[in-house]
Amino acid sequence: MRFTKMHGAGNDYIYVDCFSQPVPPNVPELARQISDRRFGVGADGLILICRSRQGDAEMRMYNADGSYSEMCGNGIRCVAKYVYDHGLCRREQLGIESGGRVLSLDLRLESGKVSQVRVDVGEPILIPGQIPTTLRSAIAPEAPVVDVPLAVGGRELLATCVSMGNPHCVVFVPQATDDLVLGLGPQLEVDPHFPKRVNVEFVELLGRSELRQRTWERGSGETFACGTGACAVCVAGVLTGRSDRRVTIHLRGGDLAIEWNEQDNHVYMTGPATEVFSGEWPE
């Protein structure tokens, strides 16, 4: 099986071109094996690039533990780069299907290849049952979950919950320490308040237009970047009154520019996409 390793701001995945070869069997097990950083290629997960009846391609994303995920912001930018650079579709605006939605992506080229991608991630989902979370606001059952107390690991945090096609729990902290990210992150991921598990963002506020984020991703652990998480952080910053609608978010692997547009209510993410190397995985 031929594969290509790519990353978006350090959030790395193994990509398989299913235009030119069949979808591999037992994808969850393949994701676990190929993602292993000691016995496999090493990645945050596996992404299949498949044909789509709705868009130019479909992204099927699996975490390092083999679990399926509906959306990956850094991953979908890399899918767009692969689709363009490898000649599957040579348009500078692409429609990529993921989790049943088709997202619009604008490509920015350097020397004939994609370097940056702007993604219309769509409207944030704020209704608790649709995120999903059983946390509830004190205002009303269907009101957004904004700075709601959540006890975990003997500590009480203030959680703001957002779905960007996948669930996120955003926690603003003075400093995103290892104790929080690596200690509480795994506990929050599987907390009973999140029936489909959750991605957890620990966020430092550097200013109204600048934030620093560390993410514990469900099924993968801490990653160097999380694109949908950065979108959720922007939304959470606006909802809590902490930040503006246009922000730069610093992640361990690089920066993402995020905007929650007031006119159409969509969140837009701009960031890099990088191809690292290609190889063959034994059948």
Steps between C-alpha positions, in 0.01 A plus 500: 500500500644835397471786749607862547580664831383861535447749780315822570685703765652179636172307517621203292304226324561216258304557177389226263391590147191286442452651154787285371477201736220324687386592850713277726332229707449538876576872505479543882769236554714647222468843665624360831797323341617764255461787752723334760805723544732211588372203301323679211552810291392727783212747485198644679281278282408376154307688230355343186453722194200350321272582209191701590160535333454839668842664475840476336616243757398349832714497815458199730696560816601248770678583823815322617288264713296399193188696588321693227476879513252715310738788428862611517589861421872447440431175319254649253752769400751225421237308302445811287875535445530135397200522266646805323872420505449140382265601220177343626327837452682813384261768622601763752168463683405148605205335670613226741246271663549403864252352745213549255575871440676659204739776603629772268878552492693781330856409402796737510784397269876552501703380200202303374437309825265557791661670801200638693132410505199699620216276617137596549435275799135605518283612790592397853255267671413632847187300596622264775324188376646544152862544613435261685533575871273456799640818658233768516499876541320647800320735258298238308538132404573579133717806565870481406725341761718800588734498801296224666666346809638149443675299772775265385801352676421680822495840329216720377540647154283733292406323177371650176375238253493532122467260208675579172380172352672330794465571875727739692529608862688830534655598833671837547793479742782730619753247367447180299731278704584133456304430818187634331550372146649159575335454840146631460479472121461119495241519779295767324510304172302215656298702753137373515375847402631427146327190363717491183815603687641847440803697380631725777662841445696669778538865397713792617376848416788717372276785381163549336636387163768254610471172690715197575342154483593147599265217406434152633330326205263211551657184371846651440621674818673837486558618144718786375194672353124463472326702229140443604617558856640840401163582341323395821741715702416807290128439550546441872707817531221707345224330702684563827597857405871420518604550138412653163350326199833503313786338688841345454533176693845371589528122513800281573553440126425846363235770467146501363293805404135460603199721434141456624322710240210702639315524166464133408577347844765277340845432644796533261840342562820580310819302544782304339503154341828312453593174328781316680569173315340203324555127544349154489336312784521120471171324424 
